[in-house]
Amino acid sequence: MRQLPNAISFARLLSMPLIVFLLLSHRMVFAFWVFVIASLSDAIDGYLARKFNISSPLGLYLDPLADKVLLIAVFLVLGYQKQASLFLVGAVVVRDILIFSAVFYLRKRVGETLGSPILMSKIHTLLQMTFVTFVIGGSAFELSIPQEFLTVLSYSIMGTTFFSSIEYIRIGWALMKKS
């Protein structure tokens, strides 16, 4: 039971190649369901870790890594397929690469990390997963998702990209000054 949250995070990480393959093969219904299950697994592993107090040092890295690898890959494919703007894809990818680089740099240089994800970052991930779910779901089930709705989600993602990046810069700067 102790490793169950990590196993769920690892399964989410492993779902990325399958989802990318399904998207690139235009098997949108399967891609939709695998992505939905992967997205729900993010909430489930976090819930289990908190509920049963079974968080681990590995889980502190594995959970956000699984989220980011999955979302970066899916956003890159959606950008390639012109289902997401390249500006949005670029912002999402650059933010996540910078945050992971900062985590590893701070760990090596200062011996600390940025800590647990901030609330704005959790909202950011939720918005990304919502956006992807609607885009893939619209294609999978031939639904007409209002472009205005997707635009609002895109702008919301851009906002959380900006504000969470600023907060992480502030946290990282404080940790560097402390050392």
KEVOKE-310577 format. One record per atom (N, C-alpha, C): x, y, z; residue in one letter; atom name. Coordinates in pm, 1 decimal, always signed. Example, Ala and Ser with C-alpha at 12.3 -4.5 7.8 and 13.67 -1.06 7.14 Angstrom:
        c1        c2        c3  zalo  roba
   +1319.0    -569.0    +780.0     a     N
   +1230.0    -450.0    +780.0     a    CA
   +1320.0    -330.0    +780.0     a     C
   +1285.0    -225.0    +708.0     s     N
   +1367.0    -106.0    +714.0     s    CA
   +1290.0      +3.0    +787.0     s     C
This chain:
        c1        c2        c3  zalo  roba
     +83.8    -120.2      +0.0     m     N
      +0.0      +0.0      +0.0     m    CA
     +87.7    +125.9      +0.0     m     C
    +202.6    +120.1     +64.7     r     N
    +288.2    +236.4     +79.1     r    CA
    +334.3    +291.0     -56.2     r     C
    +355.4    +204.8    -153.2     q     N
    +405.7    +247.2    -283.9     q    CA
    +295.5    +269.0    -388.0     q     C
    +169.6    +252.3    -347.9     l     N
     +59.6    +264.5    -442.8     l    CA
     +54.7    +401.8    -511.3     l     C
     +67.8    +513.0    -438.4     p     N
     +67.6    +642.4    -507.8     p    CA
    +180.6    +653.7    -610.9     p     C
    +298.6    +600.6    -577.3     n     N
    +410.2    +604.8    -672.4     n    CA
    +381.7    +517.2    -793.6     n     C
    +320.3    +401.2    -770.9     a     N
    +285.8    +312.2    -882.6     a    CA
    +185.6    +380.3    -975.7     a     C
     +90.6    +453.5    -919.1     i     N
      -8.7    +525.4   -1000.5     i    CA
     +60.0    +636.1   -1080.2     i     C
    +150.1    +710.0   -1015.8     s     N
    +224.5    +815.1   -1086.6     s    CA
    +308.7    +755.1   -1198.4     s     C
    +372.2    +641.7   -1170.3     f     N
    +455.3    +576.2   -1270.5     f    CA
    +369.8    +529.6   -1389.1     f     C
    +252.4    +477.8   -1360.8     a     N
    +160.5    +435.7   -1468.3     a    CA
    +119.6    +557.3   -1552.4     a     C
     +98.5    +672.4   -1488.3     r     N
     +64.7    +794.1   -1562.8     r    CA
    +181.4    +833.1   -1653.6     r     C
    +302.2    +821.7   -1602.2     l     N
    +420.9    +851.0   -1682.0     l    CA
    +428.2    +757.9   -1802.8     l     C
    +399.3    +630.5   -1780.5     l     N
    +403.1    +532.7   -1889.4     l    CA
    +288.2    +548.7   -1988.8     l     C
    +181.6    +618.5   -1948.5     s     N
     +68.8    +638.8   -2040.2     s    CA
    +102.8    +738.5   -2150.0     s     C
    +205.1    +819.2   -2129.5     m     N
    +238.9    +924.2   -2225.3     m    CA
    +267.5    +869.6   -2365.3     m     C
    +355.4    +770.3   -2381.1     p     N
    +379.9    +722.2   -2518.1     p    CA
    +254.1    +665.7   -2584.3     p     C
    +170.5    +599.9   -2506.3     l     N
     +46.9    +544.7   -2560.9     l    CA
     -45.2    +656.1   -2608.9     l     C
     -62.1    +759.4   -2528.4     i     N
    -149.6    +870.9   -2566.0     i    CA
     -95.6    +941.6   -2689.9     i     C
     +35.0    +964.5   -2692.5     v     N
     +95.3   +1029.3   -2810.3     v    CA
     +72.0    +943.9   -2934.4     v     C
     +95.6    +814.4   -2923.4     f     N
     +71.6    +723.9   -3036.3     f    CA
     -73.8    +730.6   -3082.0     f     C
    -166.8    +726.0   -2986.3     l     N
    -309.1    +729.2   -3020.8     l    CA
    -347.2    +860.6   -3088.6     l     C
    -293.5    +971.6   -3037.8     l     N
    -322.6   +1101.6   -3099.7     l    CA
    -266.8   +1108.9   -3241.3     l     C
    -143.4   +1066.4   -3257.7     l     N
     -80.8   +1072.5   -3389.9     l    CA
    -144.4    +974.6   -3488.7     l     C
    -205.7    +867.9   -3436.1     s     N
    -275.3    +769.4   -3520.5     s    CA
    -421.7    +807.0   -3542.3     s     C
    -461.6    +919.7   -3486.1     h     N
    -599.1    +969.2   -3496.0     h    CA
    -699.0    +870.4   -3436.3     h     C
    -659.0    +803.2   -3332.8     r     N
    -749.8    +715.3   -3257.1     r    CA
    -796.0    +795.4   -3135.0     r     C
    -876.6    +894.7   -3164.7     m     N
    -910.3    +997.0   -3067.0     m    CA
    -995.7    +945.0   -2952.0     m     C
   -1085.3    +852.0   -2977.0     v     N
   -1169.2    +800.2   -2867.7     v    CA
   -1081.2    +730.3   -2765.0     v     C
    -989.4    +646.0   -2811.6     f     N
    -899.4    +577.5   -2718.7     f    CA
    -806.9    +677.7   -2649.5     f     C
    -755.9    +774.1   -2726.4     a     N
    -668.5    +876.8   -2668.0     a    CA
    -743.7    +953.2   -2559.0     a     C
    -868.6    +985.6   -2585.7     f     N
    -950.3   +1057.6   -2487.9     f    CA
    -960.2    +979.2   -2358.0     f     C
    -999.0    +852.1   -2366.5     w     N
   -1019.9    +773.6   -2244.6     w    CA
    -890.0    +747.4   -2169.0     w     C
    -782.4    +722.1   -2239.9     v     N
    -654.3    +701.4   -2170.9     v    CA
    -610.8    +831.1   -2103.3     v     C
    -631.2    +945.4   -2172.0     f     N
    -594.7   +1073.5   -2111.1     f    CA
    -681.8   +1103.4   -1989.4     f     C
    -810.2   +1078.5   -1997.8     v     N
    -899.2   +1102.4   -1883.0     v    CA
    -856.2   +1017.1   -1763.8     v     C
    -827.3    +891.3   -1788.0     i     N
    -783.0    +803.6   -1678.6     i    CA
    -650.2    +853.7   -1621.7     i     C
    -558.1    +893.0   -1708.4     a     N
    -429.8    +946.1   -1661.0     a    CA
    -451.0   +1072.8   -1578.4     a     C
    -540.5   +1160.1   -1622.9     s     N
    -568.5   +1283.7   -1549.5     s    CA
    -630.0   +1254.4   -1412.8     s     C
    -724.5   +1162.6   -1410.2     l     N
    -786.8   +1126.0   -1282.4     l    CA
    -685.8   +1060.7   -1187.9     l     C
    -589.4    +989.5   -1245.3     s     N
    -488.5    +924.5   -1160.8     s    CA
    -405.8   +1027.1   -1084.6     s     C
    -394.2   +1148.0   -1139.1     d     N
    -321.4   +1254.6   -1068.6     d    CA
    -390.9   +1288.8    -937.5     d     C
    -521.1   +1298.9    -942.4     a     N
    -597.2   +1327.4    -819.9     a    CA
    -594.7   +1208.0    -725.2     a     C
    -602.9   +1088.2    -780.6     i     N
    -608.9    +967.5    -697.5     i    CA
    -479.1    +945.2    -621.6     i     C
    -363.9    +956.8    -689.6     d     N
    -238.2    +932.2    -617.7     d    CA
    -214.2   +1035.9    -508.8     d     C
    -250.1   +1160.1    -536.9     g     N
    -236.1   +1263.5    -434.1     g    CA
    -328.6   +1240.4    -316.5     g     C
    -451.1   +1200.6    -345.6     y     N
    -547.7   +1171.2    -239.0     y    CA
    -497.9   +1056.9    -150.8     y     C
    -453.4    +949.4    -213.4     l     N
    -405.2    +834.6    -135.6     l    CA
    -285.0    +870.4     -49.8     l     C
    -192.9    +945.9    -106.3     a     N
     -73.0    +984.5     -30.6     a    CA
    -110.7   +1068.5     +91.5     a     C
    -205.5   +1160.5     +75.3     r     N
    -247.2   +1244.7    +188.6     r    CA
    -333.8   +1166.6    +287.3     r     C
    -431.2   +1094.0    +235.8     k     N
    -527.2   +1023.0    +320.8     k    CA
    -459.0    +921.3    +411.7     k     C
    -364.4    +847.1    +355.5     f     N
    -299.4    +741.4    +432.0     f    CA
    -158.4    +779.5    +477.8     f     C
    -123.6    +907.5    +459.0     n     N
      +5.9    +959.3    +501.6     n    CA
    +119.7    +870.2    +451.2     n     C
    +117.0    +843.3    +321.0     i     N
    +217.7    +755.0    +263.0     i    CA
    +295.7    +825.2    +151.7     i     C
    +322.2    +952.2    +172.2     s     N
    +403.8   +1022.5     +73.1     s    CA
    +548.4    +976.2     +88.7     s     C
    +623.5    +991.3     -18.8     s     N
    +763.0    +947.4     -16.4     s    CA
    +848.9   +1049.3     -88.7     s     C
    +979.0   +1047.6     -63.2     p     N
   +1068.2   +1137.4    -138.7     p    CA
   +1059.5   +1113.7    -289.7     p     C
   +1047.2    +987.5    -330.6     l     N
   +1032.6    +956.4    -472.1     l    CA
    +905.1   +1018.9    -527.6     l     C
    +796.7   +1009.6    -452.4     g     N
    +669.2   +1064.4    -496.1     g    CA
    +672.0   +1215.1    -514.6     g     C
    +754.3   +1284.7    -435.8     l     N
    +765.2   +1429.9    -449.0     l    CA
    +818.4   +1469.5    -586.5     l     C
    +897.0   +1382.8    -647.5     y     N
    +950.0   +1408.9    -781.2     y    CA
    +867.5   +1339.8    -889.7     y     C
    +826.3   +1215.9    -862.0     l     N
    +759.9   +1134.8    -963.4     l    CA
    +624.4   +1191.2   -1003.4     l     C
    +544.4   +1235.2    -907.8     d     N
    +410.4   +1286.4    -937.8     d    CA
    +416.0   +1408.0   -1030.5     d     C
    +490.9   +1513.6    -995.1     p     N
    +493.9   +1627.6   -1088.0     p    CA
    +564.7   +1594.5   -1219.7     p     C
    +664.5   +1505.6   -1214.8     l     N
    +731.8   +1465.8   -1338.4     l    CA
    +633.3   +1397.2   -1432.7     l     C
    +552.6   +1306.8   -1379.1     a     N
    +453.5   +1236.1   -1461.6     a    CA
    +354.8   +1334.7   -1523.0     a     C
    +308.5   +1431.0   -1443.0     d     N
    +215.3   +1532.2   -1495.5     d    CA
    +278.5   +1610.4   -1609.3     d     C
    +399.2   +1658.2   -1585.7     k     N
    +462.3   +1746.1   -1682.6     k    CA
    +502.9   +1672.6   -1809.4     k     C
    +556.3   +1552.4   -1796.7     v     N
    +593.1   +1475.3   -1916.2     v    CA
    +468.2   +1448.5   -1999.6     v     C
    +361.4   +1407.3   -1934.3     l     N
    +236.4   +1380.4   -2004.7     l    CA
    +184.9   +1506.1   -2074.1     l     C
    +175.7   +1615.4   -2000.0     l     N
    +117.0   +1737.1   -2055.7     l    CA
    +205.9   +1800.3   -2162.6     l     C
    +336.5   +1800.7   -2142.0     i     N
    +425.7   +1856.0   -2244.7     i    CA
    +410.0   +1777.0   -2374.4     i     C
    +413.2   +1644.6   -2364.2     a     N
    +401.3   +1561.0   -2483.8     a    CA
    +268.0   +1584.5   -2554.9     a     C
    +159.5   +1587.5   -2479.2     v     N
     +27.7   +1605.4   -2540.1     v    CA
     +15.1   +1745.0   -2600.7     v     C
     +63.8   +1847.7   -2531.8     f     N
     +57.8   +1982.6   -2588.8     f    CA
    +141.7   +1992.4   -2716.4     f     C
    +256.6   +1927.0   -2718.8     l     N
    +337.8   +1928.1   -2840.6     l    CA
    +262.0   +1863.9   -2956.8     l     C
    +195.5   +1752.2   -2930.8     v     N
    +117.9   +1686.7   -3036.7     v    CA
      +0.6   +1775.7   -3078.9     v     C
     -70.2   +1833.5   -2982.0     l     N
    -182.9   +1921.2   -3017.0     l    CA
    -135.6   +2042.6   -3096.5     l     C
     -18.9   +2094.5   -3063.3     g     N
     +38.0   +2204.1   -3141.1     g    CA
     +71.9   +2159.4   -3282.1     g     C
    +132.9   +2042.8   -3293.0     y     N
    +167.2   +1986.1   -3424.1     y    CA
     +41.9   +1965.1   -3508.3     y     C
     -65.7   +1921.7   -3445.4     q     N
    -191.8   +1898.0   -3516.2     q    CA
    -275.8   +2025.3   -3531.3     q     C
    -221.6   +2136.5   -3486.1     k     N
    -288.7   +2266.8   -3494.3     k    CA
    -419.4   +2270.8   -3415.7     k     C
    -422.2   +2196.7   -3306.0     q     N
    -538.4   +2199.1   -3217.4     q    CA
    -512.2   +2286.6   -3095.0     q     C
    -389.3   +2334.2   -3082.5     a     N
    -352.2   +2429.0   -2977.0     a    CA
    -255.4   +2527.7   -3040.9     a     C
    -264.9   +2653.3   -2999.6     s     N
    -176.9   +2754.4   -3058.6     s    CA
     -31.7   +2727.9   -3019.0     s     C
     +58.0   +2759.6   -3109.7     l     N
    +200.2   +2739.8   -3081.4     l    CA
    +246.8   +2828.9   -2966.9     l     C
    +183.7   +2944.5   -2951.8     f     N
    +218.0   +3034.0   -2841.0     f    CA
    +184.3   +2967.1   -2707.4     f     C
     +66.7   +2905.9   -2699.1     l     N
     +26.1   +2835.2   -2577.8     l    CA
    +118.0   +2716.5   -2552.4     l     C
    +144.8   +2638.6   -2655.6     v     N
    +232.6   +2522.4   -2642.1     v    CA
    +370.4   +2566.7   -2594.6     v     C
    +423.9   +2670.1   -2655.7     g     N
    +556.0   +2720.4   -2616.7     g    CA
    +560.6   +2765.2   -2471.8     g     C
    +458.9   +2837.9   -2429.9     a     N
    +455.4   +2886.5   -2291.4     a    CA
    +450.2   +2770.5   -2192.4     a     C
    +367.4   +2671.5   -2221.8     v     N
    +353.2   +2555.4   -2133.7     v    CA
    +485.3   +2479.2   -2124.7     v     C
    +546.1   +2454.2   -2239.5     v     N
    +669.6   +2374.9   -2244.0     v    CA
    +784.0   +2449.5   -2177.4     v     C
    +802.8   +2575.8   -2211.2     v     N
    +914.0   +2652.9   -2153.7     v    CA
    +899.7   +2663.7   -2002.5     v     C
    +779.7   +2692.6   -1952.4     r     N
    +758.9   +2702.6   -1807.2     r    CA
    +799.6   +2574.2   -1737.4     r     C
    +752.1   +2461.7   -1788.7     d     N
    +778.7   +2335.6   -1720.8     d    CA
    +925.8   +2296.8   -1727.2     d     C
    +990.3   +2322.4   -1838.9     i     N
   +1133.9   +2293.6   -1848.6     i    CA
   +1212.4   +2382.4   -1752.5     i     C
   +1175.6   +2508.8   -1743.7     l     N
   +1244.3   +2600.1   -1651.0     l    CA
   +1224.4   +2558.5   -1505.6     l     C
   +1103.8   +2517.1   -1470.6     i     N
   +1078.6   +2475.6   -1332.4     i    CA
   +1158.8   +2350.6   -1298.7     i     C
   +1159.2   +2251.4   -1387.0     f     N
   +1237.0   +2130.9   -1359.0     f    CA
   +1385.9   +2160.7   -1355.2     f     C
   +1433.2   +2248.4   -1440.4     s     N
   +1574.2   +2286.9   -1436.8     s    CA
   +1607.3   +2355.2   -1304.1     s     C
   +1518.5   +2442.5   -1260.1     a     N
   +1539.8   +2512.1   -1132.9     a    CA
   +1541.4   +2415.0   -1015.8     a     C
   +1452.6   +2317.0   -1018.0     v     N
   +1447.9   +2217.5    -910.0     v    CA
   +1581.2   +2143.2    -902.2     v     C
   +1631.1   +2096.2   -1013.2     f     N
   +1757.2   +2021.8   -1012.2     f    CA
   +1875.3   +2111.5    -977.9     f     C
   +1875.5   +2234.1   -1028.9     y     N
   +1982.8   +2327.3    -997.5     y    CA
   +1984.9   +2358.9    -847.7     y     C
   +1868.3   +2390.7    -793.5     l     N
   +1863.0   +2423.6    -650.3     l    CA
   +1901.6   +2304.0    -564.3     l     C
   +1860.6   +2186.3    -606.1     r     N
   +1895.0   +2065.3    -530.2     r    CA
   +2046.5   +2045.9    -526.8     r     C
   +2110.5   +2069.1    -640.7     k     N
   +2254.8   +2050.1    -649.5     k    CA
   +2331.3   +2163.3    -581.7     k     C
   +2289.6   +2285.4    -606.0     r     N
   +2364.5   +2401.8    -555.5     r    CA
   +2334.2   +2433.9    -409.5     r     C
   +2208.1   +2428.5    -373.1     v     N
   +2165.9   +2472.4    -240.5     v    CA
   +2130.1   +2354.3    -150.5     v     C
   +2100.0   +2240.3    -210.8     g     N
   +2058.9   +2125.1    -131.6     g    CA
   +1911.1   +2128.1     -97.1     g     C
   +1836.4   +2216.5    -163.6     e     N
   +1692.4   +2225.5    -140.4     e    CA
   +1620.5   +2225.8    -274.5     e     C
   +1489.2   +2209.3    -267.8     t     N
   +1407.1   +2218.6    -388.4     t    CA
   +1305.5   +2329.8    -369.4     t     C
   +1225.4   +2350.1    -471.1     l     N
   +1121.2   +2452.1    -463.5     l    CA
   +1009.3   +2411.5    -368.7     l     C
   +1012.6   +2287.3    -321.1     g     N
    +910.8   +2239.7    -227.9     g    CA
    +789.8   +2184.8    -299.2     g     C
    +682.7   +2170.6    -225.0     s     N
    +558.6   +2118.0    -281.8     s    CA
    +502.7   +2216.5    -383.4     s     C
    +425.9   +2165.3    -478.6     p     N
    +365.6   +2256.0    -577.3     p    CA
    +277.6   +2360.9    -509.3     p     C
    +286.7   +2482.6    -559.2     i     N
    +203.5   +2590.1    -505.2     i    CA
     +62.4   +2576.1    -560.6     i     C
     -32.3   +2640.7    -495.4     l     N
    -172.4   +2631.7    -537.7     l    CA
    -189.9   +2675.1    -683.4     l     C
    -123.3   +2782.4    -724.0     m     N
    -137.0   +2831.9    -861.0     m    CA
     -88.7   +2726.1    -960.6     m     C
     +12.0   +2650.3    -923.4     s     N
     +62.2   +2544.8   -1010.4     s    CA
     -38.4   +2430.4   -1021.8     s     C
    -106.0   +2399.9    -912.7     k     N
    -209.4   +2295.7    -917.4     k    CA
    -326.7   +2339.7   -1005.4     k     C
    -363.6   +2465.9    -993.9     i     N
    -469.8   +2520.5   -1079.2     i    CA
    -425.2   +2515.2   -1225.5     i     C
    -299.4   +2548.3   -1249.4     h     N
    -241.7   +2544.8   -1383.8     h    CA
    -254.6   +2404.6   -1444.5     h     C
    -216.8   +2304.0   -1368.1     t     N
    -225.3   +2165.8   -1416.3     t    CA
    -370.3   +2127.0   -1443.8     t     C
    -460.1   +2165.2   -1353.7     l     N
    -602.0   +2135.2   -1374.0     l    CA
    -655.1   +2201.2   -1501.4     l     C
    -618.7   +2326.2   -1524.6     l     N
    -662.5   +2395.5   -1645.5     l    CA
    -606.5   +2328.4   -1771.0     l     C
    -480.6   +2287.5   -1765.2     q     N
    -420.5   +2219.4   -1880.1     q    CA
    -494.4   +2088.9   -1908.7     q     C
    -518.1   +2010.4   -1804.8     m     N
    -587.3   +1882.8   -1823.1     m    CA
    -728.7   +1904.0   -1875.9     m     C
    -795.3   +2008.8   -1828.7     t     N
    -930.0   +2041.5   -1876.6     t    CA
    -926.9   +2078.8   -2023.8     t     C
    -832.4   +2164.6   -2060.9     f     N
    -818.0   +2206.7   -2200.6     f    CA
    -796.4   +2085.2   -2290.9     f     C
    -699.6   +2001.2   -2254.2     v     N
    -668.1   +1883.8   -2336.0     v    CA
    -788.5   +1789.9   -2344.6     v     C
    -858.1   +1770.4   -2232.7     t     N
    -975.3   +1682.6   -2232.3     t    CA
   -1081.6   +1732.9   -2329.9     t     C
   -1106.8   +1862.6   -2330.2     f     N
   -1206.8   +1917.2   -2422.6     f    CA
   -1160.3   +1911.3   -2567.9     f     C
   -1033.4   +1938.7   -2592.3     v     N
    -983.4   +1935.1   -2730.2     v    CA
    -989.0   +1792.4   -2784.2     v     C
    -935.4   +1697.3   -2708.1     i     N
    -937.1   +1558.2   -2754.8     i    CA
   -1081.1   +1506.3   -2759.1     i     C
   -1159.6   +1537.6   -2656.7     g     N
   -1299.0   +1493.1   -2652.3     g    CA
   -1380.2   +1547.5   -2767.9     g     C
   -1356.1   +1674.3   -2803.1     g     N
   -1425.7   +1732.9   -2917.3     g    CA
   -1395.6   +1657.4   -3045.3     g     C
   -1268.7   +1623.6   -3064.3     s     N
   -1229.5   +1546.6   -3183.5     s    CA
   -1281.7   +1403.6   -3176.7     s     C
   -1271.7   +1343.5   -3060.0     a     N
   -1309.5   +1202.4   -3044.4     a    CA
   -1457.5   +1179.6   -3071.1     a     C
   -1539.2   +1270.2   -3022.0     f     N
   -1683.8   +1248.6   -3028.4     f    CA
   -1752.4   +1345.2   -3124.3     f     C
   -1670.5   +1411.0   -3208.4     e     N
   -1720.3   +1505.3   -3308.3     e    CA
   -1815.3   +1607.6   -3247.3     e     C
   -1770.1   +1664.1   -3135.6     l     N
   -1846.9   +1767.3   -3066.6     l    CA
   -1798.6   +1904.3   -3111.2     l     C
   -1886.7   +1996.0   -3112.6     s     N
   -1849.8   +2132.9   -3145.9     s    CA
   -1826.9   +2208.7   -3014.3     s     C
   -1702.8   +2207.1   -2968.5     i     N
   -1666.9   +2279.9   -2846.4     i    CA
   -1654.9   +2427.0   -2886.2     i     C
   -1728.5   +2514.3   -2819.6     p     N
   -1721.1   +2656.4   -2857.1     p    CA
   -1577.8   +2709.3   -2849.5     p     C
   -1533.4   +2771.8   -2956.4     q     N
   -1398.1   +2826.6   -2962.1     q    CA
   -1376.4   +2929.1   -2851.6     q     C
   -1480.6   +3002.5   -2815.6     e     N
   -1468.6   +3101.8   -2709.0     e    CA
   -1430.4   +3034.5   -2576.5     e     C
   -1488.5   +2917.7   -2550.1     f     N
   -1457.3   +2842.4   -2428.1     f    CA
   -1310.3   +2799.8   -2427.6     f     C
   -1263.3   +2746.8   -2541.4     l     N
   -1123.2   +2705.2   -2550.4     l    CA
   -1029.4   +2825.5   -2541.0     l     C
   -1073.6   +2937.7   -2594.3     t     N
    -992.7   +3059.5   -2584.8     t    CA
    -981.0   +3105.3   -2440.0     t     C
   -1091.9   +3101.9   -2367.4     v     N
   -1088.1   +3139.2   -2224.8     v    CA
    -995.4   +3044.7   -2148.8     v     C
   -1005.3   +2914.6   -2177.0     l     N
    -915.3   +2819.0   -2112.1     l    CA
    -769.6   +2849.1   -2147.4     l     C
    -743.8   +2881.0   -2274.4     s     N
    -607.0   +2912.9   -2317.2     s    CA
    -553.1   +3034.3   -2243.0     s     C
    -633.7   +3139.7   -2234.7     y     N
    -591.0   +3259.2   -2162.3     y    CA
    -572.1   +3231.1   -2013.1     y     C
    -656.4   +3146.2   -1958.8     s     N
    -642.2   +3109.3   -1817.7     s    CA
    -511.8   +3033.3   -1795.1     s     C
    -479.9   +2944.0   -1887.6     i     N
    -352.8   +2870.7   -1878.8     i    CA
    -235.7   +2967.6   -1890.0     i     C
    -245.6   +3063.4   -1981.3     m     N
    -138.8   +3162.9   -1994.9     m    CA
    -124.3   +3243.9   -1866.2     m     C
    -236.0   +3279.0   -1804.8     g     N
    -230.3   +3353.3   -1678.6     g    CA
    -164.7   +3273.0   -1567.9     g     C
    -204.4   +3146.7   -1553.3     t     N
    -143.7   +3064.7   -1448.0     t    CA
      +1.6   +3032.0   -1481.5     t     C
     +34.3   +3026.3   -1610.2     t     N
    +174.6   +3008.2   -1650.5     t    CA
    +256.3   +3125.3   -1597.8     t     C
    +208.4   +3245.1   -1623.4     f     N
    +279.4   +3366.0   -1581.7     f    CA
    +289.4   +3376.7   -1429.6     f     C
    +175.2   +3368.0   -1360.5     f     N
    +176.4   +3391.3   -1216.3     f    CA
    +247.8   +3280.8   -1138.6     f     C
    +234.4   +3155.9   -1182.4     s     N
    +306.1   +3049.1   -1112.3     s    CA
    +456.0   +3060.2   -1139.2     s     C
    +493.7   +3102.0   -1258.3     s     N
    +636.7   +3120.9   -1288.2     s    CA
    +696.6   +3229.0   -1200.0     s     C
    +625.4   +3338.9   -1185.8     i     N
    +672.9   +3447.9   -1099.3     i    CA
    +688.4   +3398.3    -955.6     i     C
    +591.8   +3322.3    -907.6     e     N
    +598.6   +3271.4    -769.6     e    CA
    +716.2   +3175.2    -752.7     e     C
    +737.3   +3088.2    -849.6     y     N
    +850.2   +2995.3    -840.1     y    CA
    +983.6   +3069.6    -848.0     y     C
    +991.3   +3173.8    -927.9     i     N
   +1113.4   +3255.7    -933.4     i    CA
   +1138.6   +3318.4    -797.1     i     C
   +1032.2   +3369.3    -735.0     r     N
   +1045.9   +3430.7    -602.6     r    CA
   +1095.5   +3328.4    -500.2     r     C
   +1037.2   +3209.6    -502.1     i     N
   +1077.5   +3104.0    -407.6     i    CA
   +1221.9   +3061.7    -432.4     i     C
   +1257.0   +3040.2    -558.1     g     N
   +1392.4   +2998.9    -592.5     g    CA
   +1495.2   +3104.0    -555.2     g     C
   +1462.8   +3230.6    -579.5     w     N
   +1553.0   +3340.1    -544.5     w    CA
   +1575.0   +3345.8    -393.3     w     C
   +1468.1   +3329.4    -317.4     a     N
   +1480.3   +3330.4    -171.3     a    CA
   +1567.3   +3214.3    -123.1     a     C
   +1553.6   +3096.7    -183.7     l     N
   +1635.4   +2982.7    -144.5     l    CA
   +1782.5   +3005.6    -177.6     l     C
   +1809.8   +3068.5    -291.6     m     N
   +1948.8   +3096.4    -329.2     m    CA
   +2010.1   +3200.0    -237.3     m     C
   +1933.2   +3300.9    -199.7     k     N
   +1984.0   +3403.5    -107.7     k    CA
   +2010.0   +3346.3     +30.0     k     C
   +1931.6   +3246.3     +68.0     k     N
   +1943.8   +3184.1    +198.9     k    CA
   +2073.1   +3103.5    +211.1     k     C
   +2123.1   +3051.3     +98.8     s     N
   +2240.7   +2964.4    +106.2     s    CA
   +2370.1   +3040.6    +113.9     s     C
